[in-house]
């Protein structure tokens, strides 16, 4: 049989929509005591809920998918995982107590994150971590972390520097240099943009070092931004940050945390921003996860009424007037299908055309399998050629096939010229001019945590001791015990030219 | 990239695809353990880890395609009216039902005696013959009262044991159930006591339905699986049952490498004998006094049985002619209905209507009850075939049969027939194949137990899902658990851990 099963058929009894349907078992955690408890996934009125039973605190329920159809179809979006070259921990107590990665983990580190500081120059109500302002990673620790990563992975498509606010770390630029090793294709930094908005030289440095910037941008307007990020003129800061990044030619990703009832109406505007500004390569939506600082300070929130991946997809369709459709988005099969949704868009003269409209889905999944980005290696050349052939023979059946063909042929000749073989990085940059991405990444919190999902997690926090911690497991079970953060909560030490929002 | 840099080592792919996870039991100590559900070489395995006993693996389905196909069937559930037990240790250690149970009881299975007149090596229960327990009439009534209180209608009840025909009051129990309005009264039996013609006549008069254990025609296999010579007895019993027109089901427990090759003959037997209504194939399960030690090479899964039937019938029956039961977890029952044609031959329902329709016909009861919806389905079958007669070679016979059935079961003039009357007519022209897969600790899946619609009821109103009972609770039910037997099974203390002990994963 062929996995994944694209567009599986479902057979329902006549009364399936009027009643609850027990779908499957899922081990979760009690939101009150955080112990592992039995859970069941229930379909109800077109949505999916995780209902848990805690022996101590009783029953609790959380929405895990706003669209049962998307949920059911996503389940078979599964592929083999990759095995890391080395594991840091042994299996002793069982998942999720042996994190590091243990040999039972099902996926390598596609997306490693290094939190280089827990100081921050903002205090966002929606923050997913707990910034205690008492830790700055030392140079030695950083080198050890990078070494650990290289040892486990061999080649890395990307490494992300985060925090706290990483750009206020005194050694930030030096860390960027250390991270730019032969094994690592891309270095990115997740930032609120405060320093970028006020320090153009800094932006030039970023561009010189070819650092990719993931700019926090939940909305284009202050009212929504203030609810999520606290007081201040965030809109002005973001606009200045974007201008600086564009001027300095820094490759930029926009990251929008989407909270129900706050900025879910701004999804279309963020997509418009992606389409209109060339230097923005991709857009990442993160449905809010109510844990960390945000878990206790952004409230009260109703766990039965939150944004999930298919909700973002639905908003994208509604708010772009149908320019994007639900069917353009797919789960990412190399992580757990409940964790990521995405679409790739090809830039043609006729605008951006989502890949699923002209490329066969099983080829599409192969391209993005086991990596977060399209990797234009030799295998990709075959895929391009095959797609071109297929489009050629199906001319007329796919709208805009001429334009798509033209763009793909141009891509082929640019990326794989006959005269010489390009370096992977050169091809990457060409590709970035032609392809944009919209990702949706759903983190888990105490309400939505599922052990099932964590086993195939590909987003790992990298530790100085060499361990790699699946993100949501770290946030739920390990962060509060991390000895690097023990001690009194301090005052943020902000290095670098930054002014707080007016 | 720096020029001249050496290519870093390449990562390898895993040998399997991770699908999802569930909770299972350790094959050694029966503690609750996480089980990864993985696809490997087109089959489904549970990949488990017990902190004490390490990694274990169990084949769950020899076909990943069938396993995933089952999960595409969506049917709602009705939670039990009464929650008898609190959650203390988590599924499946709080059975009764606990708040996690998802489905009410549709088929109560009542072990009325702990004694048995055989001692089969494959036995999946524990039989106690010394001071055998026999259900009292008072307790039987209590059980019935609870069942009626909790459900407005009970279609079916099953009597088992040990060997239920050893219980002298079985005929009385049948009468009590009939009086309570239960239509299908089934008795699971090895048939030995049914050599007594008077007894058969009595059961026939009570409209009892016999589920006859019949695993093999081969004396050697008989010895290995049943430890006795039972074949001739059972064939004689079948003759007697036919003589009194007792509705009969043949129930083979199928073991890979032993009697799986006889599935074609067993199926032929069902087709040939008019009083045999269905074939119920059970996959070998490793619980109880015998199963627990039986050779593990005997592990067989539902799709293996589909394959045997496909081979036996040259594809007239295929795996897609089977659907899950909407009432149970989709992996528990695999159901195929055959229309027996006037003049000979048969056609699976799914060739005349859709899998969807068959699934819907099963949404109220474990066996299709001939309610009004069935007439609608028959009419649609006729219309479809009328418009497309070349679709099937036996169209003419099918149309004839269906028209007759409608006329007899749903007469347009005169009073409407009762469901029981319709059932009798329908059963002359249909046969069913039910494949049922009981769990043992190795392939245990709590999701299946949570949606279990079958259970062992107690006089106090408790109900324990059958597979939980077989794996965990029978051993500490003093009515059934024989201490000497438990010792033979190498259990010196009952499983699961009692109050205070905790086999669940250590607290974080």
Interface residues (C-beta under 8 A of the other chain):
Chain A: X1 X3 X5 X8 X9 X10 X11 X12 X13 X14 X15 X16 X18 X19 X20 X21 X22 X23 X24 X25 X26 X27 X34 X35 X36 X37 X38 X40 X43 X53 X54 X55 X59 X72 X75 X76 X78 X79 X80 X81 X82 X83 X84 X85 X91 X92 X93 X94 X95 X97 X104 X106 X108 X150 X153 X154 X155 X182 X183 X185 X370 X423 X424 X425 X451 X452 X455 X456 X477
Chain B: X1 X2 X5 X7 X8 X9 X10 X11 X12 X13 X14 X15 X16 X17 X18 X19 X20 X21 X22 X23 X33 X34 X36 X39 X42 X49 X51 X55 X64 X65 X68 X71 X72 X73 X74 X75 X76 X77 X78 X86 X87 X88 X89 X90 X91 X98 X99 X100 X102 X103 X323 X326 X355 X356 X359 X360 X363 X445 X446 X447 X450 X451 X505 X506 X507 X508
